[in-house]
């Protein structure tokens, strides 16, 4: 597993996908397995490869748990499905 000075594990991010000034996940539903997610912070950049995209119940917090591998979990609402969320998970590319 690739280690970083600022840690490893699961980075979980949530955002709107429409209707708000902060709708950063507007195209999240279009992400396919194998596509790249680039996460940039003032501490550096990480690149992840999408391996799972699914619809989950809004109460499913298991996807937020820490992981052994470096992963990223993106969560947003699912249009027309009030009690559900879209969840996209990627593994860090090494």
C-alpha positions as CSV (number, residue, x, y, z in Angstrom):
1,X,0.0,0.0,0.0
2,X,1.3,3.4,-0.9
3,X,1.8,5.6,2.2
4,X,1.7,9.4,2.3
5,X,2.9,11.9,4.8
6,X,-0.7,13.0,5.4
7,X,-2.1,9.5,5.9
8,X,-4.0,6.9,4.0
9,X,-7.4,5.3,4.1
10,X,-10.8,6.5,2.8
11,X,-11.4,10.1,1.8
12,X,-15.2,10.7,1.8
13,X,-16.7,13.8,0.1
14,X,-20.3,14.9,-0.3
15,X,-21.8,17.6,-2.5
16,X,-24.9,18.6,-4.4
17,X,-25.2,17.6,-8.0
18,X,-27.7,20.3,-9.1
19,X,-29.8,23.3,-7.9
20,X,-27.2,24.8,-5.6
21,X,-24.2,27.1,-6.2
22,X,-22.1,24.3,-4.8
23,X,-23.1,21.5,-7.2
24,X,-19.6,20.0,-7.6
25,X,-20.9,16.6,-8.4
26,X,-23.1,17.6,-11.4
27,X,-21.7,14.8,-13.6
28,X,-21.1,12.1,-11.0
29,X,-23.8,9.9,-12.5
30,X,-21.7,9.7,-15.7
31,X,-18.6,8.3,-14.1
32,X,-17.8,4.7,-15.2
33,X,-15.5,2.0,-13.9
34,X,-11.9,2.7,-14.9
35,X,-12.3,6.5,-15.2
36,X,-10.1,8.8,-13.2
37,X,-10.9,11.0,-10.2
38,X,-8.3,13.6,-9.4
39,X,-8.4,15.0,-5.9
40,X,-6.3,18.1,-5.3
41,X,-5.7,19.8,-2.0
42,X,-3.0,22.2,-0.8
43,X,-1.2,19.1,0.5
44,X,-0.9,17.6,-3.0
45,X,-2.7,15.6,-5.6
46,X,-4.1,12.0,-5.6
47,X,-5.5,10.1,-8.5
48,X,-8.1,7.4,-8.2
49,X,-9.7,4.9,-10.5
50,X,-13.4,4.4,-10.2
51,X,-14.3,0.7,-9.4
52,X,-17.8,1.0,-8.1
53,X,-20.9,3.2,-8.7
54,X,-24.0,2.4,-6.9
55,X,-27.2,3.7,-5.3
56,X,-27.4,3.4,-1.6
57,X,-30.0,4.2,1.2
58,X,-29.4,7.6,2.8
59,X,-28.8,5.7,6.1
60,X,-26.0,3.6,4.7
61,X,-22.9,5.0,6.5
62,X,-20.8,1.9,6.0
63,X,-19.3,3.5,2.8
64,X,-17.8,6.2,5.1
65,X,-15.7,3.8,7.1
66,X,-12.0,3.8,6.9
67,X,-10.2,1.4,4.5
68,X,-6.9,-0.3,4.4
69,X,-6.3,0.9,0.9
70,X,-6.3,4.5,-0.2
71,X,-9.8,5.1,-1.6
72,X,-12.1,8.0,-2.3
73,X,-15.9,7.9,-1.8
74,X,-18.1,10.5,-3.4
75,X,-21.7,10.8,-2.3
76,X,-24.6,12.9,-3.7
77,X,-28.3,12.8,-3.9
78,X,-30.1,10.7,-6.4
79,X,-32.7,12.7,-8.5
80,X,-36.2,11.7,-7.8
81,X,-35.2,9.3,-5.0
82,X,-35.4,11.2,-1.7
83,X,-34.2,8.4,0.5
84,X,-31.3,7.3,-1.7
85,X,-27.8,8.5,-2.6
86,X,-25.4,7.9,-5.5
87,X,-22.1,6.6,-4.2
88,X,-18.9,6.4,-6.4
89,X,-15.8,4.7,-5.0
90,X,-12.3,4.8,-6.4
91,X,-9.0,3.2,-5.5
92,X,-5.8,5.2,-5.6
93,X,-3.7,4.7,-8.7
94,X,-0.1,3.8,-8.0
